[in-house]
């Protein structure tokens, strides 16, 4: 999709009508990078229906490099949502300590981790990220069955033959700032689950460890983040 052409307008309007904010994973084809290359992007839309950040995945993983282009730091931003400051990373970016630190440094206390699917991606790192950042961590993971491969894609029959019954079994979960489960990983079935998160829990845990606050030493180690939206050319017209 080309976001600047309004391809997310319907979703933005629906979120505004519902007074909801959302992170949304999309396949982006940005015009300022020719309009042909693809980016695995993570879009934050607030309750007013405004797009507040577009994070292009910094480093495509494994075979993704055949399809996705590497992104930039422009989307390494946090956003206020009620009493929380939230941020998010896409798939294996959640394993990148400096990318996480860039969000921690902006006061992130609610982390939204997006995954393609499977409990193996979420069961270990979700409580780890929560405990490291002394924040809530929500891991959102998809479900995929063999029959979900549509006939319309090339080699659909061969792809289905190579897959297990459920190649992506879900694994969505929420961990609290002390690493305990709020909602443990859910696998094997679709569900809609709710949890109430307490900002005071974050404050309690940050009293003894604040990774970019009182427990940091910027005089010794510091992180420099370039949030410039990268483009090949800058044009100065008369």
Secondary structure by P-SEA (a helix, b strand, c coil): cccccccaaaaaaaaaaacccbbbbbbccccccccccccbbbbbbcccccccccccccccccccccccccccccccbbbbccccccccccccccccaaaaaaaaaacccbbbbbbcccccccccaaaaaaaaacbbbbbbbbbbccccccccccaaaaaaaaccccccccccccccccccccccccccccbbbbbbbbaaaaaaaaccccccccccccccbbbbbbcccccccccccc
